[in-house]
Amino acid sequence: MIRGTRVPVEIVLGSLAGGMSMEEVASEHGITREDVLATIEYAAKIVAKEEVREYA
């Protein structure tokens, strides 16, 4: 969830992946552009921590 809202991070990311602009996402979900940017930053940090394992 985005702090202070009931909007899940995955909804914001999915909306962006679906082609909506940051402004459209913010307006549709009642959040700020800064909230959208914070969501992207949060997702980037999660992905950066992932390990890729190769199985033989």
N, C-alpha and C positions, 0 to 999 in steps of 0.2 A: 504494500500500500504506500501511496505517496503520503508523506507526513502531513497530518492535519486534514486528510481527505479519506474517502472510501474508494478511491480509484486505484485498482491494482496496477502494478508496474507492467505486467504482461499486456494489459489492455492498451496502455500508452504505446508500448513498443510495437504491438500488433497494428495499431492505427498508423504509426509511422511507416511500418513495413508495407502496409497496404496502400501507401501513396499519399496519405494526408500530410499537409504541412504542419510544422510545429504550432503555428498560429491556429490552424483548424482544430488540432488535437486539444490545445489549451481551451479554446472556446467551447468545444463540444463537451468537455469533461469538467469545466468550471475550475481549471487550474491555470497557473501562470506559465509563461514561456520558460521561466527559470525552473519551474517544476519539471517541465519536459526535458530540459537540459540536464537536470540532476538525475532524472530517470536514465538517460543515456549514459551518463557517467557511472552510475551504479551498475548498469548492465556490463559496461566495459570492464569494470573492476572484477566482476564475477567471472567473466570469460577469461580474463588475464590469469586467473588463479587455476583454471582448468588444466589438467594434465592430459596429454595425449599419449595413450599407451598402444604399443603395437603388439599384437599377439601373433605368435608363430604358428 
